[in-house]
Amino acid sequence: MAKVRGGPSLVERFEGLPIIVVFFLLLALFMYTAPQVFLQPFIYTTFLSTLPPLMLLAVGLTFVIGAGEIDLSFPAIISFSGFVFAILFKDYDLGWLAVIAALASGVLVGFLNGIIIAKIGIPSFIATLGTQFFWFGAATVLSGGKSYALRGAEESSVWQVIVGRPFEGSETAWVAQLPMQAFWTLVIVLVLWMILKRHRFGEHVLFIGDSNEVSRVLGIDVDREKIKVFTLMGALAAVAAIMLTLENKNFFGNQGQGYLLTAIASVLIGGTSIFGGRATVIGTVFGAAIILMIEPALVATGLTGAWVRTVQGLVFLIAIIFYLYMDEPQRRAAFFARMGWSSKSGSRQAAAPPSEPAPPGAGVTGK
Amino acid sequence: MTAAGTTTAARADFSSIVRLDQVQKFFGPIQALQDISLEIGRNEIVGLIGDNGAGKSTLIKVMTGVMQPTAGRIFVRDKEIKLSDYSVRMAHDLSIETVYQDRSLADKQPLWRNFFVGRQITNRFGFIDIKKEKQIADQILKGAIGFRSEGITVDSTVANLSGGERQGIAIGRAMHYNADLIILDEPTVALAVAEVRKVLDFVRRIKESGRACIYIEHNLAHVHEVADRLIVLDRGKVVAEILPKDMTVFELTEFLIELQHGQ
């Protein structure tokens, strides 16, 4: 029996392979169904300005979910940090200090989430559900429910650097529209990708997601690393808030609400395990692109906007079920058995000894 | 069967690797450990036996820095440890490694990550030298553990290994880090007979390589077979020390049953 057992499969060797294939298939489909949109460059430059907040949130969540936790509070951080930024930028004219203060507020909220979850020991689902109400409420109270229009913001260096259009003078229309936030997001995503794959912290995140108990035994400071994960998430939500507020030149309290489903869906469509322990930034990037692409694709095909959430939700569910059965041969075998089909899936599974599957739901709430 | 073994045997400047003196552990009002005093020699396999709830796991956790004792003193290589500083990491630094029955390896991670997690080979920014880690992991796999033909590579995920293989990996990892004391927490639970044989061979290899081992076991036959000395725990106390050559497995079983009924 010299066959290599449990080595990396094709999917494992090329990070995010299935989702990359699906992405290009969908893109081809949309180019066919809505050529007037998807064969023009402008849809893609528009993506570059609308995708960054979702991308940053989703990549942050990749760490959170990879660690076997969940964060529901980031839409509220977008409201709160966005408010901090908007009021300091507009009413107090603080420029870059407003950016720093908004980042600090996101870091603080994330850090507090981490303390509540790691030190006090509240499951992250409940903890961040609570903090999401709190910070959203705080933002609403402090802003008095007002929105802040940042008229003339594009004159400032803050706007130019964070969401400016550096090639504005270009002859080619789509080059002129290339936005700075796409560049910053690319940098942040690349760094986080390297961290998850190659850095000590990324490895700790995955081990914690695999099992808190094993991680402790192996000498990982589980509490500290979890606090770091939630702090990172808070910081990224703050960056997303600043980008959104500047891009729209407007702050309103609800600006983060649409991201809860889309960010979580991006991560799970990308192939990060809902049980933690396995996470892929590349997958998340393509997952986010797919989620965002669905909207213009449906609208261009003639369906109403109301369809968008429905289809996003459907794609989300299909992806989770697909990965669940990919991940766990036992479940797949059990499913085939239930359906009365015999499982003929190869030697790898036959060679593998029965190993205990993670109990459903374990890992998500933290042990 | 050779590699990682020979390095530590030469160090002989201490008489016992671990000594506990009057160690107590309370969980609230419940006393889990009472006046535990014991000593583990440099190159012996000590079997730790006792019924469920006898305090075996707690004792190990105290000994390896997972938990702090409520009172008592711990000596490692004849030097007293400051208990408030004692941690898993410090135990690692003192060359004490623990192999827990099902908590030593992370299931979804590849073997090479499992070998190095907690003490990765990194540059100064904390980025892991993946190539080097894989290369060393491969040496451990083929050398210390002796996996050659099983089709297991450093990229295999733990979930694809059998129970005995997992114990082998965990023990091999401990030997690689030049542990002077390897603590095995019920390594043969839920294993098939052939797998048990493999694990017992790994235990013998620990002794051959000049290290000490504490072997916690439910199955008296297994522990009787490999241990040099048996320590019997009952309700948080050390109640007997037995040399396997003085007692057959049958007599040992009778003795433990009597102990249960006697109290």
Contacts between the chains, C-beta under 8 A, distances in Angstrom:
chain1	res1	chain2	res2	distance
A	1	B	149	7.7
A	1	B	150	7.6
A	1	B	151	6.3
A	2	B	149	6.2
A	2	B	151	5.9
A	3	B	151	5.2
A	4	B	151	4.9
A	4	B	153	6.0
A	4	B	156	7.8
A	5	B	150	7.3
A	5	B	151	4.3
A	5	B	152	6.1
A	5	B	156	6.2
A	5	B	160	5.5
A	6	B	152	7.2
A	6	B	156	3.9
A	6	B	157	5.3
A	6	B	159	7.2
A	6	B	160	2.6
A	6	B	161	7.1
A	7	B	153	5.3
A	7	B	155	5.1
A	7	B	156	5.8
A	8	B	110	7.6
A	8	B	155	4.9
A	194	B	127	7.2
A	198	B	127	5.0
A	198	B	128	5.2
A	198	B	130	6.4
A	199	B	122	7.9
A	199	B	125	7.9
A	199	B	126	5.3
A	199	B	127	5.3
A	199	B	128	6.7
A	200	B	120	5.0
A	200	B	122	5.7
A	200	B	126	4.6
A	200	B	127	7.7
A	200	B	128	6.4
A	201	B	126	6.7
A	203	B	113	6.0
A	203	B	117	5.9
A	203	B	120	6.6
A	203	B	128	6.6
A	204	B	117	7.4
A	206	B	106	7.7
A	206	B	108	7.6
A	206	B	109	6.3
A	206	B	113	7.8
A	207	B	106	4.9
A	207	B	109	6.4
A	207	B	113	7.6
A	207	B	117	5.5
A	210	B	106	3.8
A	210	B	107	5.9
A	210	B	108	5.1
A	210	B	109	6.1
A	211	B	103	7.1
A	211	B	106	5.9
A	211	B	107	7.3
A	213	B	103	5.1
A	214	B	103	5.0
A	214	B	104	6.8
A	214	B	105	6.7
A	214	B	106	5.0
A	215	B	106	7.2
A	215	B	117	8.0
A	216	B	66	7.3
A	216	B	88	7.2
A	217	B	66	7.4
A	217	B	88	7.0
A	217	B	98	6.8
A	217	B	100	5.7
A	217	B	103	5.2
A	217	B	104	6.4
A	218	B	88	7.9
A	218	B	104	7.6
A	218	B	106	7.7
A	218	B	117	5.2
A	218	B	118	4.4
A	219	B	88	4.7
A	219	B	89	4.9
A	219	B	92	5.9
A	219	B	118	3.8
A	219	B	119	7.3
A	220	B	117	6.9
A	220	B	118	5.8
A	273	B	108	7.4
A	277	B	106	7.0
A	277	B	107	7.3
A	277	B	108	4.1
A	277	B	109	7.2
A	278	B	108	5.3
A	348	B	160	8.0
A	351	B	151	7.8
A	351	B	160	8.0
A	352	B	159	7.6
A	352	B	160	5.0
A	353	B	160	8.0
A	353	B	161	7.5
A	353	B	162	4.4
A	353	B	163	7.4
A	355	B	107	7.2
A	355	B	159	5.0
A	355	B	160	7.6
A	358	B	107	7.9
